């Protein structure tokens, strides 16, 4: 189904079970939780390789990195392309879709997606 991410059940480089892996570390007095899991192609392509996706949860937000992709200012293998932040009680999604641009290419407020905004029909 379009837009639905399917977990790939094959083994990947982080463990031998095909399931997500997690670890918790403290960096600069902040706890960071890192989880890596493989995504299969959403469209069910036979030739697509699974994509390892890593999420890192910090006090300031949830960072998402796809293996083989980065941002302008990070070393390869370390950059995040998506951050979800809480800005005054409203989730915002910040996206760096251009590795050659230091600034985010998209900042999306999810204020309009609040359940309280649903129109009654």
C-alpha positions as CSV (number, residue, x, y, z in Angstrom):
1,X,0.0,0.0,0.0
2,X,1.4,3.4,-1.0
3,X,2.8,5.3,2.0
4,X,3.0,2.2,4.2
5,X,6.5,1.2,5.2
6,X,7.0,-2.5,5.4
7,X,9.8,-4.0,7.5
8,X,12.1,-6.3,5.5
9,X,12.4,-9.6,7.3
10,X,15.8,-10.4,5.8
11,X,18.9,-10.2,8.0
12,X,20.8,-6.9,7.7
13,X,24.2,-5.6,8.8
14,X,23.1,-4.7,12.4
15,X,22.0,-8.1,13.6
16,X,21.2,-11.6,12.3
17,X,17.5,-11.6,13.1
18,X,16.1,-9.0,10.6
19,X,14.7,-7.0,13.5
20,X,15.4,-3.6,14.8
21,X,18.4,-3.0,17.1
22,X,18.6,-0.4,19.8
23,X,21.1,1.1,22.2
24,X,21.0,3.8,24.8
25,X,24.1,6.1,25.4
26,X,24.8,9.3,27.3
27,X,26.5,12.1,25.4
28,X,27.1,15.5,26.9
29,X,24.7,14.8,29.8
30,X,21.9,13.9,27.2
31,X,20.5,10.4,26.8
32,X,20.4,9.3,23.2
33,X,18.4,6.3,22.0
34,X,19.5,4.9,18.6
35,X,17.4,2.3,16.7
36,X,18.2,0.9,13.3
37,X,15.8,-1.2,11.2
38,X,15.5,-2.2,7.6
39,X,12.8,-0.9,5.3
40,X,11.7,-2.8,2.2
41,X,10.6,-1.0,-0.9
42,X,7.2,0.5,-0.3
43,X,6.2,-0.3,-3.9
44,X,7.2,-4.0,-3.7
45,X,9.9,-3.8,-6.3
46,X,11.9,-7.0,-6.9
47,X,15.2,-5.2,-7.5
48,X,15.2,-2.7,-4.7
49,X,17.6,-3.2,-1.9
50,X,16.3,-2.7,1.7
51,X,17.2,0.6,3.2
52,X,18.6,0.7,6.7
53,X,17.0,3.6,8.6
54,X,18.4,4.9,11.9
55,X,16.4,7.0,14.3
56,X,18.1,8.8,17.2
57,X,15.9,10.2,20.0
58,X,17.4,13.2,21.8
59,X,15.8,15.6,24.3
60,X,15.4,18.1,21.4
61,X,13.8,15.8,18.8
62,X,13.7,12.6,16.8
63,X,16.4,12.5,14.1
64,X,16.1,10.1,11.1
65,X,18.9,9.0,8.8
66,X,18.8,6.7,5.8
67,X,21.9,4.6,5.2
68,X,23.8,6.2,2.2
69,X,22.3,9.6,2.6
70,X,23.5,12.6,4.6
71,X,23.2,16.4,5.0
72,X,25.6,19.2,4.0
73,X,27.5,19.7,7.2
74,X,27.9,16.1,8.4
75,X,30.4,13.4,7.6
76,X,29.1,10.6,5.5
77,X,27.3,8.1,7.7
78,X,26.4,10.6,10.3
79,X,24.0,13.2,8.8
80,X,20.3,13.3,9.4
81,X,17.9,14.1,6.7
82,X,14.7,14.5,8.8
83,X,14.2,15.9,12.3
84,X,10.9,16.0,14.2
85,X,10.8,18.7,16.8
86,X,8.3,20.0,19.4
87,X,7.9,23.7,18.8
88,X,5.7,25.2,21.4
89,X,3.6,22.1,21.6
90,X,3.2,21.6,17.9
91,X,5.2,18.9,16.0
92,X,7.3,20.2,13.1
93,X,9.1,18.1,10.5
94,X,12.4,19.6,9.2
95,X,13.8,18.0,6.0
96,X,17.2,18.4,4.4
97,X,16.5,17.0,0.9
98,X,19.6,18.6,-0.8
99,X,23.0,17.4,0.5
100,X,24.6,20.6,-1.0
101,X,22.4,23.0,0.9
102,X,23.2,23.8,4.6
103,X,19.6,25.0,5.2
104,X,16.6,22.7,5.4
105,X,14.7,22.5,2.2
106,X,11.3,22.0,4.0
107,X,9.9,22.9,7.4
108,X,6.4,21.6,7.9
109,X,4.2,22.4,10.8
110,X,1.8,19.7,11.7
111,X,-0.6,22.2,13.4
112,X,-3.2,21.5,10.7
113,X,-3.1,17.8,11.4
114,X,-4.2,18.2,15.0
115,X,-7.2,16.1,15.8
116,X,-8.9,19.2,17.2
117,X,-8.7,20.7,13.6
118,X,-10.9,17.9,12.1
119,X,-14.0,19.2,10.4
120,X,-17.3,17.6,11.3
121,X,-19.2,16.5,8.2
